[in-house]
Amino acid sequence: MIRICVAGATGWVGRSLAPAIVAAPDLELVGAVSRAARGKTLGEALGIPGLPLRVSGTVAEALVAETDVLIDYTNPEGVKANVLQAIDRKVRVVIGTSGLDDKDFAEIDEAARRHGVGVLAAGNFAISAVLLQHFAAIAARYMPSWEVIDYSDAGKPDAPSGTTREIVHRLSKVRAPEVAIPIGETQGSPEARGLTLNGTQIHSIRLPGYVIAAEVIFGKPNERLSLRYDGGSGAEPYVDGTLLAARRVGGFVGLRRGLDQVLDLV
Ligand SMILES: NC(=O)c1ccc[n+]([C@@H]2O[C@H](COP(=O)([O-])OP(=O)(O)OC[C@H]3O[C@@H](n4cnc5c(N)ncnc54)[C@H](OP(=O)(O)O)[C@@H]3O)[C@@H](O)[C@H]2O)c1
């Protein structure tokens, strides 16, 4: 049995994840964290019969119970502290929360190696997003120029999305995109060319009506390729990928980014 604590158990993703863990024969839910639901049973907090586990107000409080894996689906402000606390206790971590940058990931990797535990972070655990990332890395070998459009609901607090951060991180391992006119030499407003992250231009759109989507547009003279992932309004696509990560994160030490790192996609 893999003993799991979910930080953010009452959230949009967490409320689907926690019952799925309870239902899985090889997983055990030993901790659930939410500030507002602290002290309630998880069943009361989610409005689901059963689930007698008491909700903790902090990760530190929840990890008093023997735990193998912390899954974090909280928010960009709290995630790093939660992850480092778990690593300090030699608890493996699956990070679903977005908002961490390359510097945060370097710190998490160093801590994980020092304590001999595995951490798997994915900007998007949905299989269609994982495939987009994989196909985009293949396309970047043949198409020299690309930019990314990152779409989310108006209420998403962070930009660019974790999905997009991971895509551009992965593309940077293939090569730097060719840019005809350096961004700093743009006439008018260089800001209009978007954010440069890992060498790629990113354009983040935050509008009501979107859930989450990412589009990588590759260009070459007289041809164009668009690869696009569109997430729907339910959290199911993230649950399966997250649970797979929880099962595989014991197989390595240090940080890995992207669910494809533990899948056999070749
Ligand atoms: N990687 C992926 O595939 C994927 C998929 C979907 C979403 N996400 C990301 O995952 C994160 C969560 O998304 P969501 O839509 O589920 O968010 P949400 O609905 O706002 O839920 C957040 C949850 O975290 C708890 N929480 C927030 N801050 C906390 C803190 N400091 N300590 C403990 N618990 C805290 C909230 O409860 P209280 O407020 O009561 O504490 C709630 O249970 C976001 O960053 C989102 O972008 C990633």
The ligand as a Tripos MOL2 file, in Angstrom:
@<TRIPOS>MOLECULE
LIG
   48    52     1     0     0
SMALL
NO_CHARGES

@<TRIPOS>ATOM
      1 N1         -0.7830   19.6560  -12.9990 N.am      1 LIG1
      2 C1         -2.0540   19.5310  -13.4060 C.2       1 LIG1
      3 O1         -2.4040   18.6300  -14.1830 O.2       1 LIG1
      4 C2         -3.0810   20.5210  -12.9060 C.ar      1 LIG1
      5 C3         -4.4460   20.3520  -13.2110 C.ar      1 LIG1
      6 C4         -5.3520   21.2500  -12.6800 C.ar      1 LIG1
      7 C5         -4.9240   22.2660  -11.8370 C.ar      1 LIG1
      8 N2         -3.5920   22.4100  -11.5780 N.ar      1 LIG1
      9 C6         -3.0820   23.4150  -10.6440 C.3       1 LIG1
     10 O2         -3.2800   22.8680   -9.3350 O.3       1 LIG1
     11 C7         -3.5230   23.9100   -8.4000 C.3       1 LIG1
     12 C8         -4.8380   23.6480   -7.6830 C.3       1 LIG1
     13 O3         -5.8870   23.7690   -8.6180 O.3       1 LIG1
     14 P1         -7.4230   23.6910   -8.1800 P.3       1 LIG1
     15 O4         -8.1700   24.1890   -9.3530 O.co2     1 LIG1
     16 O5         -7.7510   22.3610   -7.6030 O.co2     1 LIG1
     17 O6         -7.4450   24.8130   -7.0340 O.3       1 LIG1
     18 P2         -8.5830   25.1470   -5.9800 P.3       1 LIG1
     19 O7         -9.9160   24.6410   -6.4170 O.co2     1 LIG1
     20 O8         -8.4360   26.6040   -5.6540 O.co2     1 LIG1
     21 O9         -8.1730   24.2850   -4.6950 O.3       1 LIG1
     22 C9         -7.0580   24.5910   -3.9120 C.3       1 LIG1
     23 C10        -7.0550   23.6670   -2.7010 C.3       1 LIG1
     24 O10        -5.8810   23.8870   -1.9520 O.3       1 LIG1
     25 C11        -6.2190   24.2920   -0.6090 C.3       1 LIG1
     26 N3         -5.1970   25.2690   -0.2420 N.ar      1 LIG1
     27 C12        -4.9250   26.4500   -0.8480 C.ar      1 LIG1
     28 N4         -3.8780   27.0330   -0.2610 N.ar      1 LIG1
     29 C13        -3.4480   26.1920    0.6950 C.ar      1 LIG1
     30 C14        -2.3920   26.2390    1.6340 C.ar      1 LIG1
     31 N5         -1.5390   27.2770    1.6970 N.pl3     1 LIG1
     32 N6         -2.2390   25.1950    2.4810 N.ar      1 LIG1
     33 C15        -3.0910   24.1440    2.4160 C.ar      1 LIG1
     34 N7         -4.1190   24.0440    1.5510 N.ar      1 LIG1
     35 C16        -4.2900   25.0680    0.7120 C.ar      1 LIG1
     36 C17        -7.6430   24.8400   -0.7340 C.3       1 LIG1
     37 O11        -8.3540   24.7460    0.4790 O.3       1 LIG1
     38 P3         -8.3260   25.9610    1.5580 P.3       1 LIG1
     39 O12        -8.4940   27.2410    0.7940 O.co2     1 LIG1
     40 O13        -9.4300   25.6180    2.4730 O.co2     1 LIG1
     41 O14        -6.9820   25.8680    2.2040 O.co2     1 LIG1
     42 C18        -8.2190   23.8580   -1.7290 C.3       1 LIG1
     43 O15        -8.5010   22.6280   -1.0950 O.3       1 LIG1
     44 C19        -3.4690   25.2010   -9.2280 C.3       1 LIG1
     45 O16        -2.1590   25.7420   -9.1640 O.3       1 LIG1
     46 C20        -3.7770   24.7450  -10.6360 C.3       1 LIG1
     47 O17        -3.2280   25.6110  -11.6160 O.3       1 LIG1
     48 C21        -2.6760   21.5550  -12.1020 C.ar      1 LIG1
@<TRIPOS>BOND
     1     1     2 1
     2     2     3 2
     3     2     4 1
     4     4     5 ar
     5     4    48 ar
     6     5     6 ar
     7     6     7 ar
     8     7     8 ar
     9     8     9 1
    10     8    48 ar
    11     9    10 1
    12     9    46 1
    13    10    11 1
    14    11    12 1
    15    11    44 1
    16    12    13 1
    17    13    14 1
    18    14    15 2
    19    14    16 1
    20    14    17 1
    21    17    18 1
    22    18    19 2
    23    18    20 1
    24    18    21 1
    25    21    22 1
    26    22    23 1
    27    23    24 1
    28    23    42 1
    29    24    25 1
    30    25    26 1
    31    25    36 1
    32    26    27 ar
    33    26    35 ar
    34    27    28 ar
    35    28    29 ar
    36    29    30 ar
    37    29    35 ar
    38    30    31 1
    39    30    32 ar
    40    32    33 ar
    41    33    34 ar
    42    34    35 ar
    43    36    37 1
    44    36    42 1
    45    37    38 1
    46    38    39 2
    47    38    40 1
    48    38    41 1
    49    42    43 1
    50    44    45 1
    51    44    46 1
    52    46    47 1
@<TRIPOS>SUBSTRUCTURE
     1 LIG1         1 GROUP 0 **** ****
